[in-house]
Amino acid sequence: MSLDREDIRGKLDPDTHAALKAICDAEGVTIAEFVESVLVPVIRRRVHEATLIVAGVERAGKTGRNRE
């Protein structure tokens, strides 16, 4: 059984929203589909970058613990 997908909410100025709607209409997608297609790759990249940073810091012998 898979988890339900979470909904997100954001606010745009009317002119930006109109431009977004026009882009989505031109691409034949909904605003939700467009936003997901833009956000998911960014989120995945940022999580990947975070794992690389953690691995690099651990290789350098840093644990993030300042107390002994």
All heavy atoms as TSV, in Angstrom:
chain	resi	resn	atom	element	x	y	z
A	1	MET	N	N	0.840	-1.173	0.000
A	1	MET	CA	C	0.000	0.000	0.000
A	1	MET	C	C	0.886	1.238	0.000
A	1	MET	O	O	1.802	1.375	0.797
A	1	MET	CB	C	-0.874	-0.031	1.253
A	1	MET	CG	C	-1.790	1.135	1.378
A	1	MET	SD	S	-2.857	0.890	2.791
A	1	MET	CE	C	-2.724	2.478	3.524
A	2	SER	N	N	0.641	2.141	-0.898
A	2	SER	CA	C	1.468	3.348	-0.966
A	2	SER	C	C	0.827	4.476	-0.152
A	2	SER	O	O	-0.373	4.485	0.084
A	2	SER	CB	C	1.639	3.787	-2.418
A	2	SER	OG	O	0.393	4.147	-2.969
A	3	LEU	N	N	1.665	5.382	0.238
A	3	LEU	CA	C	1.186	6.536	0.996
A	3	LEU	C	C	0.480	7.515	0.070
A	3	LEU	O	O	0.809	7.614	-1.119
A	3	LEU	CB	C	2.365	7.251	1.667
A	3	LEU	CG	C	3.149	6.432	2.690
A	3	LEU	CD1	C	4.353	7.214	3.165
A	3	LEU	CD2	C	2.262	6.073	3.869
A	4	ASP	N	N	-0.485	8.236	0.626
A	4	ASP	CA	C	-1.146	9.287	-0.145
A	4	ASP	C	C	-0.151	10.385	-0.461
A	4	ASP	O	O	0.736	10.695	0.338
A	4	ASP	CB	C	-2.316	9.889	0.647
A	4	ASP	CG	C	-3.484	8.933	0.785
A	4	ASP	OD1	O	-3.592	8.008	-0.041
A	4	ASP	OD2	O	-4.285	9.125	1.716
A	5	ARG	N	N	-0.289	10.968	-1.632
A	5	ARG	CA	C	0.572	12.078	-2.009
A	5	ARG	C	C	0.117	13.318	-1.243
A	5	ARG	O	O	-1.066	13.524	-1.037
A	5	ARG	CB	C	0.488	12.299	-3.513
A	5	ARG	CG	C	1.142	11.156	-4.261
A	5	ARG	CD	C	0.746	11.097	-5.713
A	5	ARG	NE	N	0.821	12.368	-6.391
A	5	ARG	CZ	C	1.778	12.717	-7.233
A	5	ARG	NH1	N	2.728	11.871	-7.524
A	5	ARG	NH2	N	1.765	13.887	-7.818
A	6	GLU	N	N	1.069	14.121	-0.832
A	6	GLU	CA	C	0.775	15.325	-0.066
A	6	GLU	C	C	0.499	16.500	-0.993
A	6	GLU	O	O	1.129	16.630	-2.048
A	6	GLU	CB	C	1.944	15.678	0.855
A	6	GLU	CG	C	2.205	14.645	1.931
A	6	GLU	CD	C	1.137	14.613	3.005
A	6	GLU	OE1	O	0.450	15.621	3.212
A	6	GLU	OE2	O	0.992	13.557	3.638
A	7	ASP	N	N	-0.408	17.349	-0.583
A	7	ASP	CA	C	-0.744	18.553	-1.328
A	7	ASP	C	C	0.130	19.699	-0.822
A	7	ASP	O	O	0.516	19.725	0.348
A	7	ASP	CB	C	-2.218	18.889	-1.097
A	7	ASP	CG	C	-2.724	19.978	-2.012
A	7	ASP	OD1	O	-2.127	20.182	-3.087
A	7	ASP	OD2	O	-3.714	20.624	-1.662
A	8	ILE	N	N	0.481	20.618	-1.705
A	8	ILE	CA	C	1.226	21.810	-1.306
A	8	ILE	C	C	0.429	23.041	-1.705
A	8	ILE	O	O	-0.489	22.964	-2.524
A	8	ILE	CB	C	2.639	21.866	-1.933
A	8	ILE	CG1	C	2.550	21.901	-3.455
A	8	ILE	CG2	C	3.475	20.688	-1.465
A	8	ILE	CD1	C	3.859	22.238	-4.116
A	9	ARG	N	N	0.795	24.164	-1.138
A	9	ARG	CA	C	0.082	25.393	-1.431
A	9	ARG	C	C	1.093	26.519	-1.533
A	9	ARG	O	O	2.067	26.579	-0.799
A	9	ARG	CB	C	-0.906	25.689	-0.298
A	9	ARG	CG	C	-1.690	26.941	-0.475
A	9	ARG	CD	C	-2.604	27.137	0.737
A	9	ARG	NE	N	-3.016	28.509	0.797
A	9	ARG	CZ	C	-4.230	28.926	0.459
A	9	ARG	NH1	N	-5.131	28.069	0.047
A	9	ARG	NH2	N	-4.538	30.193	0.550
A	10	GLY	N	N	0.861	27.408	-2.453
A	10	GLY	CA	C	1.722	28.568	-2.609
A	10	GLY	C	C	0.915	29.750	-3.111
A	10	GLY	O	O	-0.227	29.597	-3.552
A	11	LYS	N	N	1.490	30.899	-3.021
A	11	LYS	CA	C	0.818	32.110	-3.476
A	11	LYS	C	C	1.675	32.809	-4.511
A	11	LYS	O	O	2.889	32.864	-4.387
A	11	LYS	CB	C	0.551	33.037	-2.301
A	11	LYS	CG	C	-0.441	32.454	-1.305
A	11	LYS	CD	C	-0.898	33.504	-0.320
A	11	LYS	CE	C	-1.881	32.911	0.645
A	11	LYS	NZ	N	-3.250	33.050	0.223
A	12	LEU	N	N	1.016	33.335	-5.538
A	12	LEU	CA	C	1.686	34.080	-6.592
A	12	LEU	C	C	0.941	35.385	-6.823
A	12	LEU	O	O	-0.272	35.461	-6.618
A	12	LEU	CB	C	1.687	33.290	-7.900
A	12	LEU	CG	C	2.397	31.944	-7.922
A	12	LEU	CD1	C	2.131	31.224	-9.234
A	12	LEU	CD2	C	3.886	32.130	-7.713
A	13	ASP	N	N	1.664	36.387	-7.275
A	13	ASP	CA	C	1.011	37.618	-7.704
A	13	ASP	C	C	0.133	37.294	-8.911
A	13	ASP	O	O	0.417	36.351	-9.662
A	13	ASP	CB	C	2.052	38.673	-8.095
A	13	ASP	CG	C	2.839	39.179	-6.907
A	13	ASP	OD1	O	2.297	39.176	-5.779
A	13	ASP	OD2	O	4.003	39.577	-7.109
A	14	PRO	N	N	-0.938	38.054	-9.112
A	14	PRO	CA	C	-1.855	37.762	-10.222
A	14	PRO	C	C	-1.175	37.690	-11.593
A	14	PRO	O	O	-1.498	36.799	-12.388
A	14	PRO	CB	C	-2.863	38.910	-10.167
A	14	PRO	CG	C	-2.855	39.348	-8.740
A	14	PRO	CD	C	-1.435	39.153	-8.277
A	15	ASP	N	N	-0.228	38.577	-11.850
A	15	ASP	CA	C	0.425	38.541	-13.160
A	15	ASP	C	C	1.307	37.300	-13.319
A	15	ASP	O	O	1.375	36.694	-14.388
A	15	ASP	CB	C	1.226	39.815	-13.421
A	15	ASP	CG	C	2.286	40.087	-12.364
A	15	ASP	OD1	O	2.136	39.628	-11.219
A	15	ASP	OD2	O	3.268	40.783	-12.693
A	16	THR	N	N	1.959	36.890	-12.248
A	16	THR	CA	C	2.776	35.683	-12.298
A	16	THR	C	C	1.888	34.454	-12.453
A	16	THR	O	O	2.219	33.530	-13.201
A	16	THR	CB	C	3.638	35.566	-11.023
A	16	THR	OG1	O	4.428	36.750	-10.886
A	16	THR	CG2	C	4.542	34.353	-11.067
A	17	HIS	N	N	0.761	34.436	-11.764
A	17	HIS	CA	C	-0.171	33.314	-11.887
A	17	HIS	C	C	-0.708	33.218	-13.315
A	17	HIS	O	O	-0.823	32.116	-13.878
A	17	HIS	CB	C	-1.326	33.452	-10.892
A	17	HIS	CG	C	-2.240	32.274	-10.901
A	17	HIS	ND1	N	-3.327	32.183	-11.731
A	17	HIS	CD2	C	-2.213	31.124	-10.189
A	17	HIS	CE1	C	-3.936	31.040	-11.534
A	17	HIS	NE2	N	-3.274	30.374	-10.593
A	18	ALA	N	N	-1.028	34.366	-13.911
A	18	ALA	CA	C	-1.522	34.373	-15.291
A	18	ALA	C	C	-0.459	33.823	-16.245
A	18	ALA	O	O	-0.771	33.055	-17.165
A	18	ALA	CB	C	-1.937	35.784	-15.694
A	19	ALA	N	N	0.797	34.198	-16.009
A	19	ALA	CA	C	1.889	33.699	-16.848
A	19	ALA	C	C	2.050	32.190	-16.656
A	19	ALA	O	O	2.229	31.451	-17.634
A	19	ALA	CB	C	3.187	34.426	-16.517
A	20	LEU	N	N	1.980	31.729	-15.422
A	20	LEU	CA	C	2.078	30.297	-15.145
A	20	LEU	C	C	0.946	29.542	-15.830
A	20	LEU	O	O	1.167	28.501	-16.448
A	20	LEU	CB	C	2.041	30.056	-13.631
A	20	LEU	CG	C	1.993	28.597	-13.175
A	20	LEU	CD1	C	3.212	27.821	-13.670
A	20	LEU	CD2	C	1.880	28.529	-11.660
A	21	LYS	N	N	-0.258	30.073	-15.752
A	21	LYS	CA	C	-1.415	29.445	-16.396
A	21	LYS	C	C	-1.201	29.366	-17.905
A	21	LYS	O	O	-1.480	28.330	-18.534
A	21	LYS	CB	C	-2.679	30.231	-16.071
A	21	LYS	CG	C	-3.939	29.686	-16.696
A	21	LYS	CD	C	-4.437	28.470	-15.939
A	21	LYS	CE	C	-5.800	28.037	-16.471
A	21	LYS	NZ	N	-5.760	26.830	-17.259
A	22	ALA	N	N	-0.671	30.412	-18.502
A	22	ALA	CA	C	-0.409	30.418	-19.942
A	22	ALA	C	C	0.641	29.380	-20.316
A	22	ALA	O	O	0.508	28.685	-21.333
A	22	ALA	CB	C	0.031	31.810	-20.388
A	23	ILE	N	N	1.678	29.259	-19.505
A	23	ILE	CA	C	2.716	28.251	-19.749
A	23	ILE	C	C	2.115	26.852	-19.684
A	23	ILE	O	O	2.351	26.016	-20.556
A	23	ILE	CB	C	3.866	28.397	-18.722
A	23	ILE	CG1	C	4.639	29.689	-18.984
A	23	ILE	CG2	C	4.788	27.179	-18.752
A	23	ILE	CD1	C	5.583	30.065	-17.855
A	24	CYS	N	N	1.308	26.614	-18.669
A	24	CYS	CA	C	0.691	25.298	-18.501
A	24	CYS	C	C	-0.262	24.981	-19.643
A	24	CYS	O	O	-0.281	23.853	-20.146
A	24	CYS	CB	C	-0.031	25.222	-17.158
A	24	CYS	SG	S	1.096	25.289	-15.761
A	25	ASP	N	N	-1.036	25.979	-20.055
A	25	ASP	CA	C	-1.942	25.777	-21.185
A	25	ASP	C	C	-1.159	25.433	-22.451
A	25	ASP	O	O	-1.544	24.544	-23.209
A	25	ASP	CB	C	-2.800	27.016	-21.417
A	25	ASP	CG	C	-3.836	27.240	-20.328
A	25	ASP	OD1	O	-4.089	26.301	-19.530
A	25	ASP	OD2	O	-4.397	28.359	-20.261
A	26	ALA	N	N	-0.051	26.127	-22.669
A	26	ALA	CA	C	0.772	25.878	-23.852
A	26	ALA	C	C	1.383	24.478	-23.822
A	26	ALA	O	O	1.554	23.845	-24.867
A	26	ALA	CB	C	1.875	26.926	-23.964
A	27	GLU	N	N	1.718	23.988	-22.626
A	27	GLU	CA	C	2.325	22.661	-22.499
A	27	GLU	C	C	1.287	21.555	-22.347
A	27	GLU	O	O	1.633	20.373	-22.344
A	27	GLU	CB	C	3.295	22.639	-21.316
A	27	GLU	CG	C	4.517	23.512	-21.555
A	27	GLU	CD	C	5.607	23.286	-20.527
A	27	GLU	OE1	O	5.543	22.309	-19.755
A	27	GLU	OE2	O	6.546	24.099	-20.512
A	28	GLY	N	N	0.021	21.952	-22.161
A	28	GLY	CA	C	-1.035	20.960	-22.017
A	28	GLY	C	C	-1.014	20.214	-20.702
A	28	GLY	O	O	-1.370	19.041	-20.642
A	29	VAL	N	N	-0.574	20.912	-19.646
A	29	VAL	CA	C	-0.535	20.306	-18.309
A	29	VAL	C	C	-1.273	21.206	-17.330
A	29	VAL	O	O	-1.502	22.387	-17.596
A	29	VAL	CB	C	0.921	20.089	-17.821
A	29	VAL	CG1	C	1.655	19.113	-18.715
A	29	VAL	CG2	C	1.685	21.406	-17.720
A	30	THR	N	N	-1.620	20.649	-16.191
A	30	THR	CA	C	-2.232	21.462	-15.137
A	30	THR	C	C	-1.136	22.196	-14.375
A	30	THR	O	O	0.056	21.836	-14.473
A	30	THR	CB	C	-3.018	20.587	-14.143
A	30	THR	OG1	O	-2.089	19.736	-13.446
A	30	THR	CG2	C	-4.079	19.751	-14.848
A	31	ILE	N	N	-1.538	23.179	-13.617
A	31	ILE	CA	C	-0.569	23.891	-12.781
A	31	ILE	C	C	0.086	22.916	-11.805
A	31	ILE	O	O	1.308	22.940	-11.607
A	31	ILE	CB	C	-1.227	25.080	-12.052
A	31	ILE	CG1	C	-1.577	26.179	-13.059
A	31	ILE	CG2	C	-0.325	25.622	-10.950
A	31	ILE	CD1	C	-2.321	27.369	-12.473
A	32	ALA	N	N	-0.695	22.028	-11.223
A	32	ALA	CA	C	-0.144	21.056	-10.273
A	32	ALA	C	C	0.898	20.168	-10.941
A	32	ALA	O	O	1.956	19.900	-10.361
A	32	ALA	CB	C	-1.267	20.210	-9.677
A	33	GLU	N	N	0.615	19.702	-12.148
A	33	GLU	CA	C	1.578	18.859	-12.870
A	33	GLU	C	C	2.855	19.632	-13.189
A	33	GLU	O	O	3.965	19.104	-13.046
A	33	GLU	CB	C	0.953	18.340	-14.163
A	33	GLU	CG	C	-0.148	17.319	-13.942
A	33	GLU	CD	C	-0.954	17.023	-15.197
A	33	GLU	OE1	O	-1.048	17.892	-16.091
A	33	GLU	OE2	O	-1.502	15.911	-15.269
A	34	PHE	N	N	2.705	20.881	-13.598
A	34	PHE	CA	C	3.868	21.700	-13.924
A	34	PHE	C	C	4.724	21.953	-12.690
A	34	PHE	O	O	5.953	21.780	-12.714
A	34	PHE	CB	C	3.431	23.033	-14.540
A	34	PHE	CG	C	4.588	23.916	-14.917
A	34	PHE	CD1	C	5.265	23.724	-16.103
A	34	PHE	CD2	C	5.000	24.937	-14.070
A	34	PHE	CE1	C	6.347	24.537	-16.447
A	34	PHE	CE2	C	6.076	25.748	-14.401
A	34	PHE	CZ	C	6.751	25.550	-15.597
A	35	VAL	N	N	4.070	22.348	-11.599
A	35	VAL	CA	C	4.807	22.632	-10.362
A	35	VAL	C	C	5.539	21.385	-9.892
A	35	VAL	O	O	6.714	21.448	-9.507
A	35	VAL	CB	C	3.862	23.193	-9.277
A	35	VAL	CG1	C	4.529	23.237	-7.927
A	35	VAL	CG2	C	3.361	24.571	-9.670
A	36	GLU	N	N	4.880	20.240	-9.957
A	36	GLU	CA	C	5.537	18.991	-9.554
A	36	GLU	C	C	6.739	18.696	-10.442
A	36	GLU	O	O	7.803	18.299	-9.955
A	36	GLU	CB	C	4.545	17.835	-9.610
A	36	GLU	CG	C	5.149	16.521	-9.146
A	36	GLU	CD	C	4.146	15.384	-9.112
A	36	GLU	OE1	O	2.988	15.570	-9.530
A	36	GLU	OE2	O	4.545	14.292	-8.672
A	37	SER	N	N	6.596	18.905	-11.747
A	37	SER	CA	C	7.696	18.613	-12.664
A	37	SER	C	C	8.900	19.515	-12.437
A	37	SER	O	O	10.024	19.149	-12.746
A	37	SER	CB	C	7.229	18.717	-14.115
A	37	SER	OG	O	7.061	20.065	-14.504
A	38	VAL	N	N	8.665	20.701	-11.890
A	38	VAL	CA	C	9.760	21.626	-11.593
A	38	VAL	C	C	10.352	21.347	-10.216
A	38	VAL	O	O	11.577	21.335	-10.038
A	38	VAL	CB	C	9.278	23.089	-11.698
A	38	VAL	CG1	C	10.322	24.057	-11.199
A	38	VAL	CG2	C	8.878	23.415	-13.130
A	39	LEU	N	N	9.510	21.103	-9.228
A	39	LEU	CA	C	9.981	20.946	-7.852
A	39	LEU	C	C	10.669	19.620	-7.577
A	39	LEU	O	O	11.681	19.585	-6.869
A	39	LEU	CB	C	8.821	21.101	-6.869
A	39	LEU	CG	C	8.379	22.513	-6.553
A	39	LEU	CD1	C	7.223	22.487	-5.569
A	39	LEU	CD2	C	9.528	23.320	-5.981
A	40	VAL	N	N	10.136	18.531	-8.086
A	40	VAL	CA	C	10.687	17.212	-7.750
A	40	VAL	C	C	12.171	17.094	-8.106
A	40	VAL	O	O	12.967	16.659	-7.265
A	40	VAL	CB	C	9.839	16.079	-8.367
A	40	VAL	CG1	C	10.540	14.734	-8.262
A	40	VAL	CG2	C	8.476	16.026	-7.687
A	41	PRO	N	N	12.595	17.490	-9.308
A	41	PRO	CA	C	14.031	17.399	-9.595
A	41	PRO	C	C	14.898	18.268	-8.668
A	41	PRO	O	O	16.002	17.875	-8.284
A	41	PRO	CB	C	14.152	17.872	-11.044
A	41	PRO	CG	C	12.798	17.680	-11.630
A	41	PRO	CD	C	11.837	17.891	-10.497
A	42	VAL	N	N	14.403	19.427	-8.299
A	42	VAL	CA	C	15.154	20.303	-7.394
A	42	VAL	C	C	15.278	19.650	-6.017
A	42	VAL	O	O	16.361	19.622	-5.424
A	42	VAL	CB	C	14.484	21.692	-7.277
A	42	VAL	CG1	C	15.125	22.527	-6.183
A	42	VAL	CG2	C	14.521	22.413	-8.611
A	43	ILE	N	N	14.187	19.100	-5.519
A	43	ILE	CA	C	14.205	18.448	-4.210
A	43	ILE	C	C	15.145	17.254	-4.223
A	43	ILE	O	O	15.970	17.082	-3.306
A	43	ILE	CB	C	12.781	18.035	-3.793
A	43	ILE	CG1	C	11.938	19.286	-3.546
A	43	ILE	CG2	C	12.811	17.127	-2.562
A	43	ILE	CD1	C	10.444	19.016	-3.468
A	44	ARG	N	N	15.070	16.440	-5.258
A	44	ARG	CA	C	15.957	15.270	-5.349
A	44	ARG	C	C	17.418	15.682	-5.427
A	44	ARG	O	O	18.284	15.059	-4.800
A	44	ARG	CB	C	15.570	14.414	-6.553
A	44	ARG	CG	C	14.267	13.679	-6.326
A	44	ARG	CD	C	13.947	12.750	-7.464
A	44	ARG	NE	N	12.719	12.026	-7.146
A	44	ARG	CZ	C	11.885	11.550	-8.037
A	44	ARG	NH1	N	12.146	11.689	-9.326
A	44	ARG	NH2	N	10.800	10.918	-7.672
A	45	ARG	N	N	17.710	16.738	-6.194
A	45	ARG	CA	C	19.093	17.217	-6.310
A	45	ARG	C	C	19.606	17.710	-4.961
A	45	ARG	O	O	20.728	17.395	-4.553
A	45	ARG	CB	C	19.195	18.331	-7.348
A	45	ARG	CG	C	20.645	18.759	-7.607
A	45	ARG	CD	C	20.753	20.000	-8.461
A	45	ARG	NE	N	20.596	21.164	-7.596
A	45	ARG	CZ	C	19.658	22.091	-7.729
A	45	ARG	NH1	N	18.789	22.039	-8.701
A	45	ARG	NH2	N	19.582	23.110	-6.894
A	46	ARG	N	N	18.768	18.467	-4.245
A	46	ARG	CA	C	19.195	19.010	-2.950
A	46	ARG	C	C	19.439	17.905	-1.929
A	46	ARG	O	O	20.391	17.965	-1.148
A	46	ARG	CB	C	18.159	20.002	-2.421
A	46	ARG	CG	C	17.958	21.248	-3.275
A	46	ARG	CD	C	19.140	22.194	-3.231
A	46	ARG	NE	N	19.391	22.709	-1.918
A	46	ARG	CZ	C	18.945	23.869	-1.434
A	46	ARG	NH1	N	18.214	24.649	-2.189
A	46	ARG	NH2	N	19.239	24.256	-0.218
A	47	VAL	N	N	18.594	16.882	-1.920
A	47	VAL	CA	C	18.793	15.759	-1.005
A	47	VAL	C	C	20.079	15.026	-1.367
A	47	VAL	O	O	20.879	14.673	-0.495
A	47	VAL	CB	C	17.576	14.808	-1.022
A	47	VAL	CG1	C	17.870	13.514	-0.276
A	47	VAL	CG2	C	16.355	15.508	-0.427
A	48	HIS	N	N	20.319	14.825	-2.655
A	48	HIS	CA	C	21.557	14.179	-3.107
A	48	HIS	C	C	22.778	14.998	-2.678
A	48	HIS	O	O	23.764	14.444	-2.165
A	48	HIS	CB	C	21.540	13.998	-4.621
A	48	HIS	CG	C	22.799	13.446	-5.175
A	48	HIS	ND1	N	23.219	12.151	-4.951
A	48	HIS	CD2	C	23.766	14.016	-5.939
A	48	HIS	CE1	C	24.371	11.953	-5.548
A	48	HIS	NE2	N	24.730	13.066	-6.156
A	49	GLU	N	N	22.712	16.309	-2.876
A	49	GLU	CA	C	23.823	17.174	-2.464
A	49	GLU	C	C	24.062	17.071	-0.963
A	49	GLU	O	O	25.213	17.035	-0.514
A	49	GLU	CB	C	23.537	18.624	-2.850
A	49	GLU	CG	C	23.599	18.876	-4.336
A	49	GLU	CD	C	23.051	20.238	-4.738
A	49	GLU	OE1	O	22.480	20.958	-3.877
A	49	GLU	OE2	O	23.183	20.589	-5.920
A	50	ALA	N	N	22.988	17.009	-0.194
A	50	ALA	CA	C	23.132	16.906	1.267
A	50	ALA	C	C	23.838	15.606	1.643
A	50	ALA	O	O	24.704	15.601	2.527
A	50	ALA	CB	C	21.764	16.990	1.943
A	51	THR	N	N	23.505	14.507	0.967
A	51	THR	CA	C	24.170	13.242	1.280
A	51	THR	C	C	25.645	13.291	0.908
A	51	THR	O	O	26.483	12.726	1.615
A	51	THR	CB	C	23.484	12.049	0.582
A	51	THR	OG1	O	23.543	12.222	-0.831
A	51	THR	CG2	C	22.042	11.894	1.024
A	52	LEU	N	N	25.977	13.975	-0.183
A	52	LEU	CA	C	27.383	14.119	-0.562
A	52	LEU	C	C	28.145	14.952	0.468
A	52	LEU	O	O	29.290	14.645	0.803
A	52	LEU	CB	C	27.499	14.761	-1.943
A	52	LEU	CG	C	26.973	13.950	-3.118
A	52	LEU	CD1	C	27.092	14.759	-4.407
A	52	LEU	CD2	C	27.714	12.632	-3.233
A	53	ILE	N	N	27.519	15.998	0.974
A	53	ILE	CA	C	28.152	16.840	1.985
A	53	ILE	C	C	28.404	16.042	3.253
A	53	ILE	O	O	29.507	16.080	3.820
A	53	ILE	CB	C	27.303	18.092	2.268
A	53	ILE	CG1	C	27.316	19.013	1.043
A	53	ILE	CG2	C	27.783	18.817	3.526
A	53	ILE	CD1	C	26.280	20.124	1.089
A	54	VAL	N	N	27.393	15.299	3.697
A	54	VAL	CA	C	27.546	14.487	4.912
A	54	VAL	C	C	28.672	13.478	4.727
A	54	VAL	O	O	29.526	13.312	5.603
A	54	VAL	CB	C	26.217	13.789	5.277
A	54	VAL	CG1	C	26.433	12.729	6.338
A	54	VAL	CG2	C	25.201	14.810	5.733
A	55	ALA	N	N	28.700	12.808	3.587
A	55	ALA	CA	C	29.752	11.813	3.342
A	55	ALA	C	C	31.126	12.464	3.341
A	55	ALA	O	O	32.082	11.926	3.911
A	55	ALA	CB	C	29.497	11.095	2.014
A	56	GLY	N	N	31.251	13.621	2.731
A	56	GLY	CA	C	32.533	14.322	2.697
A	56	GLY	C	C	32.991	14.758	4.066
A	56	GLY	O	O	34.171	14.635	4.415
A	57	VAL	N	N	32.071	15.237	4.856
A	57	VAL	CA	C	32.406	15.672	6.222
A	57	VAL	C	C	32.803	14.469	7.067
A	57	VAL	O	O	33.769	14.537	7.830
A	57	VAL	CB	C	31.218	16.446	6.837
A	57	VAL	CG1	C	31.421	16.688	8.313
A	57	VAL	CG2	C	31.007	17.761	6.103
A	58	GLU	N	N	32.098	13.373	6.922
A	58	GLU	CA	C	32.441	12.168	7.681
A	58	GLU	C	C	33.815	11.641	7.282
A	58	GLU	O	O	34.591	11.225	8.139
A	58	GLU	CB	C	31.370	11.097	7.494
A	58	GLU	CG	C	30.089	11.406	8.229
A	58	GLU	CD	C	28.985	10.397	7.963
A	58	GLU	OE1	O	29.106	9.579	7.011
A	58	GLU	OE2	O	27.998	10.428	8.710
A	59	ARG	N	N	34.129	11.683	5.973
A	59	ARG	CA	C	35.461	11.239	5.517
A	59	ARG	C	C	36.561	12.115	6.108
A	59	ARG	O	O	37.667	11.652	6.349
A	59	ARG	CB	C	35.546	11.278	3.994
A	59	ARG	CG	C	35.004	10.058	3.321
A	59	ARG	CD	C	35.393	9.983	1.856
A	59	ARG	NE	N	35.066	11.183	1.086
A	59	ARG	CZ	C	33.875	11.429	0.538
A	59	ARG	NH1	N	32.898	10.573	0.680
A	59	ARG	NH2	N	33.664	12.543	-0.141
A	60	ALA	N	N	36.230	13.374	6.341
A	60	ALA	CA	C	37.210	14.292	6.909
A	60	ALA	C	C	37.349	14.106	8.423
A	60	ALA	O	O	38.139	14.771	9.072
A	60	ALA	CB	C	36.826	15.736	6.613
A	61	GLY	N	N	36.562	13.174	8.971
A	61	GLY	CA	C	36.660	12.885	10.403
A	61	GLY	C	C	35.806	13.786	11.265
A	61	GLY	O	O	35.923	13.754	12.493
A	62	LYS	N	N	34.982	14.583	10.682
A	62	LYS	CA	C	34.106	15.451	11.444
A	62	LYS	C	C	32.808	14.707	11.718
A	62	LYS	O	O	32.232	14.086	10.830
A	62	LYS	CB	C	33.798	16.746	10.681
A	62	LYS	CG	C	35.035	17.519	10.279
A	62	LYS	CD	C	35.750	18.049	11.476
A	62	LYS	CE	C	36.958	18.854	11.048
A	62	LYS	NZ	N	37.737	19.332	12.142
A	63	THR	N	N	32.338	14.811	12.956
A	63	THR	CA	C	31.108	14.111	13.305
A	63	THR	C	C	29.954	15.068	13.554
A	63	THR	O	O	28.809	14.645	13.635
A	63	THR	CB	C	31.307	13.281	14.573
A	63	THR	OG1	O	31.603	14.147	15.660
A	63	THR	CG2	C	32.410	12.244	14.395
A	64	GLY	N	N	30.248	16.340	13.717
A	64	GLY	CA	C	29.208	17.295	14.050
A	64	GLY	C	C	28.984	17.409	15.537
A	64	GLY	O	O	28.185	18.213	15.997
A	65	ARG	N	N	29.699	16.594	16.284
A	65	ARG	CA	C	29.570	16.647	17.746
A	65	ARG	C	C	30.720	17.484	18.288
A	65	ARG	O	O	31.880	17.151	18.102
A	65	ARG	CB	C	29.640	15.237	18.336
A	65	ARG	CG	C	28.477	14.386	17.886
A	65	ARG	CD	C	28.530	13.022	18.566
A	65	ARG	NE	N	27.553	12.150	17.938
A	65	ARG	CZ	C	27.847	11.168	17.102
A	65	ARG	NH1	N	29.108	10.918	16.796
A	65	ARG	NH2	N	26.907	10.434	16.569
A	66	ASN	N	N	30.374	18.558	18.943
A	66	ASN	CA	C	31.402	19.461	19.460
A	66	ASN	C	C	31.829	19.121	20.881
A	66	ASN	O	O	32.825	19.604	21.361
A	66	ASN	CB	C	30.909	20.909	19.402
A	66	ASN	CG	C	30.741	21.363	17.967
A	66	ASN	OD1	O	31.460	20.919	17.084
A	66	ASN	ND2	N	29.777	22.233	17.730
A	67	ARG	N	N	31.046	18.314	21.572
A	67	ARG	CA	C	31.392	17.938	22.938
A	67	ARG	C	C	32.203	16.643	22.926
A	67	ARG	O	O	32.066	15.813	22.060
A	67	ARG	CB	C	30.145	17.702	23.764
A	67	ARG	CG	C	29.374	18.944	24.010
A	67	ARG	CD	C	28.301	18.638	25.015
A	67	ARG	NE	N	27.118	19.410	24.709
A	67	ARG	CZ	C	25.984	19.268	25.308
A	67	ARG	NH1	N	25.836	18.363	26.239
A	67	ARG	NH2	N	24.956	20.014	25.001
A	68	GLU	N	N	33.006	16.489	23.940
A	68	GLU	CA	C	33.798	15.272	24.037
A	68	GLU	C	C	33.173	14.335	25.030
A	68	GLU	O	O	32.523	14.667	25.924
A	68	GLU	CB	C	35.207	15.629	24.466
A	68	GLU	CG	C	35.748	16.690	23.571
A	68	GLU	CD	C	37.113	16.365	23.026
A	68	GLU	OE1	O	37.638	15.307	23.331
A	68	GLU	OE2	O	37.615	17.188	22.293
